[in-house]
Amino acid sequence: MNMSSRIFRFDFLPRAFAASALFALAAVASAASDPNLPPFDFSDAFYRANGIDPTTLIGRPNGTGPASVIDNRENGPNFNNVRILQQNAAYDDSGHPIFFSVTAILTLANFTNDAAGAEAFQIAEEFKVYEFPRAANAQYAVFPKRQDLLADLSGGYFSNDPLGIWQVNLVRYTPAALNTPAGQAALSDLAQRNGVDLDGTPVIKTKSEIFNLRDDGFVIIETPPLGGPDLRWFFCPVIEDPRDGAIAPDAFLEIVELPDGTPLPAQRDIFDLFHCLQATGDECDNGGFSGFLQPYGFGTAATCPCSNATGGQEGCTNSTGRGARLAASGTARVSADTVTLAASQMPNTLALYLQGTAQAQTVLGDGVRLVGGTLVRLGSRINGGGASSFPVAGGPSISDRGDVQPGDTRWYQVWYRDPGSFCTPDRFNLSNGVRVIWAP
């Protein structure tokens, strides 16, 4: 099998990384017309040509938010019109940051009964990712993770794995690592170099670190059994070149987080890099990370009080037939705050902009309250044309009004009146939320 596009490995160095490092960037497949298009799902024909029956793939994106969206732009012959919004953080075999999409989970039944299927199975067994489950997880249970995965891009992966199929391998620390002087010394050295994960054990960033630890008896590597109930393979094509628009404005990053929703400190450089690329199309210059803005909490039939969901990136449906949509733009730097919250798809009524110190999920009125902890009423607006925004020109910024400090994570939402009798007797509703991590 041959790749349908060029593969690149070139110097692209965020300042947070060592000056001698290469930032490895590769794509399993990309649009021939524009290599910097954001990622799309493969077409059914491309799956079948490469030995996979797409009809029963598990978790394949279908254009429904928040993980994907329908996008009908020209994107080459090997893709459909489902653009993938959720990106995932990882390291390559040498410890460089990469971003990938999960396009499906596959089982033995998905390999076609022909030569292409046999070759796809061989590929699936050859190329490996290393997952890092929490110590308390059951055997072969990947989630929750203690850190993000490591993908082995060596051994001809780029030229021989057109769908980005990976075999899952789980890495766990052994009692010898945790309870012997030699193991404790090895882990102390690694933690000083790489930082620690959610279990308080060292983050592992390279394949050589995994195998050195294994050879010393300090980790075990387990592969879920063939044909068993646990995840053995999945598709995760990597973004070819994440600059110049490949990470779209509406994309979002899945990365291991602390309980307060902030990224694992040892992986903060990957988090910052993603959002610099998203905001500027390049690494950040002259001031570094400029904060993080992410919509969340879209109304679904399961969460909305009357199953009043639209399936889009918005809150529960109101009397206009849509859900209120809250979006954020600008720079989330406390020292130079230009963030604007803009809400739309509401009745022309009172709208109240709220800030919380925690995320929540509680049915309230015709919608779902998504902000919790200590609440601040940033300001109220009267909607015009179904929309309003905060702050007003010349007024206090969001960080000033909300008493935000550098490094704070805050959650935002709009409460609004809905005079039409629609769902509950309460006659008010709420938008989706926006999470902001504030830079200095």
C-alpha positions in Angstrom: 0.0 0.0 0.0 1.2 3.5 -0.8 0.4 6.7 0.8 -1.8 9.1 -1.1 0.2 12.2 0.0 3.6 13.4 0.8 4.9 12.9 4.3 7.0 15.6 6.0 9.4 15.6 9.0 11.0 19.0 9.4 12.2 21.6 12.0 9.3 23.4 13.7 10.3 24.3 17.2 8.1 25.8 19.9 10.3 27.7 22.4 9.1 25.4 25.2 11.1 22.5 23.7 14.9 21.9 23.6 16.6 23.8 20.8 18.0 20.7 19.2 14.7 18.9 19.0 12.7 18.3 15.8 9.0 18.8 16.0 7.8 15.7 14.1 4.7 16.3 12.1 3.1 13.7 9.8 -0.1 12.7 8.2 -1.5 9.3 7.5 -3.4 10.8 4.6 -4.2 14.4 3.6 -6.1 16.3 0.9 -4.2 16.5 -2.3 -5.4 20.0 -3.1 -4.4 21.6 0.2 -2.2 19.8 2.8 -3.2 22.3 5.4 -6.9 21.5 5.4 -8.1 20.4 8.8 -8.7 16.6 9.2 -11.6 14.8 7.6 -12.8 11.3 7.9 -11.9 8.8 5.1 -14.4 7.9 2.4 -16.1 4.5 2.5 -14.3 3.6 -0.8 -10.9 4.5 0.7 -11.6 2.2 3.7 -12.6 -0.7 1.5 -9.6 -0.2 -0.9 -7.4 -0.6 2.2 -9.0 -3.7 3.6 -11.6 -2.3 6.0 -15.4 -2.7 5.9 -16.6 0.7 7.1 -20.2 -0.2 7.7 -19.7 -1.5 11.3 -16.8 0.6 12.6 -17.3 1.7 16.2 -17.4 5.4 17.0 -16.9 6.7 13.5 -17.5 10.5 13.3 -20.7 11.4 11.5 -20.8 15.2 11.5 -22.7 15.4 14.8 -21.2 17.8 17.4 -19.2 18.3 19.4 -16.6 15.9 17.9 -17.3 16.5 14.2 -19.2 18.7 11.8 -20.3 18.5 8.1 -18.0 20.5 5.9 -18.6 20.3 2.1 -15.4 22.0 0.9 -13.3 20.2 -1.7 -10.9 18.0 0.2 -9.6 15.4 -2.3 -10.7 11.9 -3.4 -10.0 9.9 -0.3 -12.2 11.8 2.2 -15.9 12.3 3.0 -17.5 15.6 4.1 -17.2 14.9 7.9 -14.6 17.3 9.4 -13.2 16.2 12.7 -13.1 18.8 15.5 -11.7 16.8 18.4 -7.9 16.6 18.3 -5.8 14.6 20.7 -2.4 15.2 22.2 0.4 12.7 22.1 4.2 12.2 21.8 5.9 10.4 19.0 8.6 7.8 19.6 11.3 10.5 20.1 9.2 12.6 22.5 8.0 15.2 20.0 4.5 16.6 20.2 1.9 15.4 17.7 -1.9 15.9 17.3 -4.2 13.2 15.9 -7.9 12.4 15.4 -9.6 9.2 16.4 -11.7 8.2 13.4 -12.9 4.8 14.6 -12.4 1.6 16.7 -12.2 -1.6 14.8 -12.6 -5.3 15.5 -11.8 -8.5 13.7 -15.1 -8.3 11.8 -14.0 -5.0 10.1 -11.1 -6.6 8.1 -12.3 -7.6 4.7 -12.0 -11.2 3.6 -9.5 -10.6 0.8 -5.9 -9.8 0.2 -6.4 -6.1 1.2 -8.0 -7.2 4.5 -5.1 -9.5 5.2 -2.7 -6.7 4.6 -4.7 -4.4 6.8 -4.6 -6.9 9.6 -0.8 -7.2 9.3 -0.5 -3.4 9.4 -2.8 -3.2 12.5 -0.5 -5.7 14.3 2.7 -3.9 13.3 2.2 -0.3 14.2 1.9 0.4 17.9 0.8 3.1 20.3 1.6 3.0 24.0 -1.2 4.0 26.4 -0.7 4.9 30.1 -3.7 3.8 32.2 -4.2 4.9 35.8 -2.7 2.5 38.3 -6.2 1.6 39.6 -7.6 0.7 36.2 -8.6 -2.9 35.5 -6.3 -4.9 33.2 -6.5 -3.7 29.6 -8.7 -0.7 30.6 -7.2 2.4 28.9 -9.4 5.0 30.5 -8.9 7.0 32.6 -5.3 7.8 31.6 -2.5 9.0 33.8 -0.9 10.8 30.8 -1.4 11.0 27.0 -0.3 8.3 24.7 3.0 7.7 22.8 2.7 6.8 19.1 5.6 4.9 17.5 6.1 6.6 14.1 9.3 4.7 13.3 9.6 1.6 11.1 8.0 2.9 7.9 4.7 3.9 9.5 4.2 6.9 7.2 4.6 5.0 4.0 2.8 1.8 5.0 -0.2 2.7 7.1 -2.6 4.8 5.0 -5.6 4.6 7.4 -3.5 5.2 10.6 -4.3 1.9 12.3 -2.6 1.3 15.6 -2.3 -1.6 18.0 -2.9 -0.6 21.6 -0.2 -1.5 24.2 -0.7 -0.6 27.9 2.3 0.5 30.0 2.1 0.0 33.8 4.7 0.6 36.5 5.6 -2.5 38.5 6.0 -3.0 42.2 9.8 -3.1 41.6 9.6 0.4 40.3 7.6 1.7 43.2 9.0 -0.3 46.1 12.7 -0.9 45.5 15.6 1.5 46.0 16.8 1.0 42.3 13.2 1.5 41.0 12.6 4.6 43.1 16.0 6.1 42.0 15.1 5.5 38.3 11.7 7.0 38.7 13.1 10.0 40.6 15.5 10.7 37.7 12.7 10.4 35.1 10.3 12.6 37.0 13.0 15.3 37.3 13.4 15.2 33.5 9.8 14.8 32.4 7.5 15.8 35.3 4.8 13.6 36.8 1.4 12.2 35.7 -1.9 12.0 37.4 -0.7 9.1 39.6 2.3 11.0 40.7 4.6 8.7 38.8 6.9 10.0 36.0 5.6 11.0 32.6 7.1 8.8 29.8 7.8 10.7 26.6 9.9 8.4 24.4 9.9 4.8 23.2 13.5 4.3 24.5 12.3 5.3 28.0 9.5 2.7 27.8 11.9 -0.1 26.8 14.7 0.8 29.2 12.1 0.7 32.0 10.8 -2.6 30.8 14.3 -4.1 30.5 15.0 -3.1 34.1 11.7 -4.6 35.3 10.1 -1.3 36.2 7.2 -1.4 33.7 5.2 -4.1 32.0 3.7 -3.8 28.5 0.4 -5.6 27.9 -1.5 -6.0 24.6 -5.3 -6.8 24.8 -5.9 -10.3 23.6 -6.9 -10.9 20.0 -10.7 -11.2 19.6 -11.3 -10.2 23.2 -13.7 -7.6 24.5 -11.0 -4.9 25.1 -9.7 -2.3 22.7 -6.9 -3.7 20.6 -6.8 -1.4 17.6 -8.0 2.0 16.6 -7.6 4.6 13.8 -5.8 7.8 14.7 -4.4 9.6 11.6 -1.9 12.4 12.6 -2.1 16.0 11.3 0.5 16.5 8.6 1.4 20.1 9.2 -0.5 21.8 12.0 0.4 25.3 10.9 -1.5 27.6 8.6 -5.1 26.5 9.4 -4.8 22.7 9.8 -6.0 23.2 13.4 -9.3 25.0 12.7 -10.8 27.7 14.9 -13.6 25.4 16.0 -11.3 22.4 16.8 -10.7 21.5 20.4 -8.0 19.5 22.2 -8.5 16.4 24.3 -5.6 16.2 26.8 -5.1 14.6 30.2 -6.3 17.2 32.8 -6.2 17.8 36.5 -9.5 17.6 38.5 -9.9 21.4 38.1 -9.9 21.1 34.3 -6.4 22.4 33.7 -3.9 20.4 31.7 -1.4 18.2 33.4 1.6 20.5 34.1 4.1 18.1 32.5 2.1 18.4 29.3 1.3 22.1 29.4 3.7 22.8 26.6 1.7 20.6 24.2 -1.5 22.3 25.3 -0.1 25.8 24.7 1.3 24.8 21.4 -2.0 23.6 20.1 -3.8 26.8 21.0 -1.0 29.0 19.6 -1.3 27.0 16.3 -5.1 27.4 16.4 -5.0 31.2 17.1 -2.1 32.2 14.9 -1.3 29.3 12.5 2.1 29.1 14.0 4.0 28.8 17.2 3.6 31.7 19.6 6.1 34.5 19.4 6.7 37.6 21.6 4.6 36.8 24.6 3.9 33.1 24.4 0.6 31.4 25.2 -2.4 33.7 24.8 -5.0 31.8 26.8 -7.5 29.2 25.9 -11.1 29.5 24.8 -13.3 26.4 24.4 -17.0 26.0 24.0 -18.5 23.1 25.9 -21.8 21.7 27.3 -23.9 21.5 24.2 -27.5 20.5 24.8 -28.4 16.9 24.1 -31.6 14.9 24.3 -30.1 13.2 27.4 -29.3 16.4 29.3 -32.0 18.8 28.2 -35.2 18.7 30.4 -37.6 18.1 27.5 -35.2 16.3 25.2 -35.1 19.7 23.5 -31.8 19.4 21.7 -30.7 20.4 18.3 -27.6 18.4 18.0 -25.5 21.5 17.3 -22.9 23.4 19.2 -25.5 25.3 21.3 -27.7 25.0 24.3 -31.1 23.4 24.7 -33.7 24.5 22.2 -35.8 27.6 23.0 -39.0 29.0 21.5 -37.2 30.2 18.4 -36.5 26.6 17.4 -32.8 26.9 18.1 -30.6 26.7 21.1 -28.6 29.8 22.3 -25.1 29.6 21.1 -22.3 31.2 23.1 -18.9 31.8 21.5 -15.7 33.5 22.6 -13.0 35.4 20.7 -10.0 37.5 21.5 -6.9 37.0 23.7 -7.4 35.6 27.2 -4.4 37.4 28.8 -5.1 39.1 32.0 -2.5 41.8 31.1 -4.1 42.4 27.7 -7.7 41.1 27.8 -9.6 41.3 24.6 -12.0 38.4 25.1 -15.6 39.0 23.9 -18.4 36.6 24.7 -21.1 36.7 22.0 -24.4 34.9 22.4 -26.9 34.4 19.6 -30.1 32.4 18.6 -32.2 33.8 21.5 -35.4 35.7 21.8 -35.1 39.5 22.1 -35.2 39.4 25.9 -32.9 39.9 28.9 -29.6 38.0 28.8 -27.4 37.6 31.8 -23.7 36.8 31.4 -22.3 34.5 34.1 -18.9 33.4 35.3 -18.2 30.4 37.5 -15.2 29.0 39.2 -16.2 25.4 38.4 -18.1 23.4 35.8 -21.6 22.1 36.6 -24.3 20.2 34.8 -27.7 20.7 36.4 -31.1 21.0 34.7 -32.4 24.6 35.2 -35.5 26.0 33.5 -35.6 24.9 29.9 -31.9 24.3 29.8 -28.8 23.1 31.7 -26.7 25.2 34.1 -23.1 24.6 33.3 -21.3 27.1 35.6 -20.8 26.4 39.3 -18.7 27.3 42.3 -18.5 31.0 43.0 -20.7 32.8 40.5 -20.2 36.3 39.2 -22.8 38.2 37.2 -20.7 39.9 34.6 -23.4 42.0 33.2 -26.9 42.0 31.6 -27.9 42.8 28.1 -31.1 43.2 26.1 -30.9 41.0 23.0 -31.4 42.6 19.6 -31.8 40.4 16.6 -31.6 37.5 19.0 -28.0 38.3 20.0 -25.9 40.3 22.5 -22.3 40.3 23.7 -20.1 41.2 26.7 -18.2 43.4 27.4 -19.5 46.7 26.0 -17.1 49.1 24.3 -15.3 51.2 26.9 -16.6 49.0 29.8 -14.6 46.8 32.2 -13.1 43.7 30.6 -14.2 40.2 31.5 -11.0 39.6 33.6 -11.5 42.8 35.4 -15.2 42.3 36.0 -14.7 38.7 37.1 -11.6 39.4 39.2 -9.6 36.8 37.2 -5.9 36.1 38.1 -3.3 34.6 35.7 -3.6 30.9 35.5 -7.3 30.8 36.5 -9.7 28.6 34.7 -13.2 30.1 34.5 -16.5 28.8 33.0 -19.0 31.2 31.3 -22.6 30.9 30.3 -25.6 33.1 29.4 -29.0 32.9 31.1 -31.9 34.4 29.2 -35.6 34.8 29.4 -37.8 32.9 27.0 -41.4 34.2 27.3 -42.9 31.7 24.9 -44.4 28.7 26.6 -42.1 26.0 25.4 -40.7 23.3 27.7 -41.2 23.9 31.4 -43.3 26.6 33.2 -40.1 28.5 34.1 -39.8 30.5 30.9 -36.0 30.9 30.9 -33.2 29.0 29.3 -29.4 28.9 29.1 -26.7 28.8 26.4 -23.9 26.3 26.0 -20.8 27.2 28.0 -17.3 28.5 27.3 -14.2 27.5 29.3 -11.4 30.0 29.5 -7.9 29.4 30.9 -6.4 32.8 31.5 -2.7 33.6 30.6 -0.7 36.3 32.5 
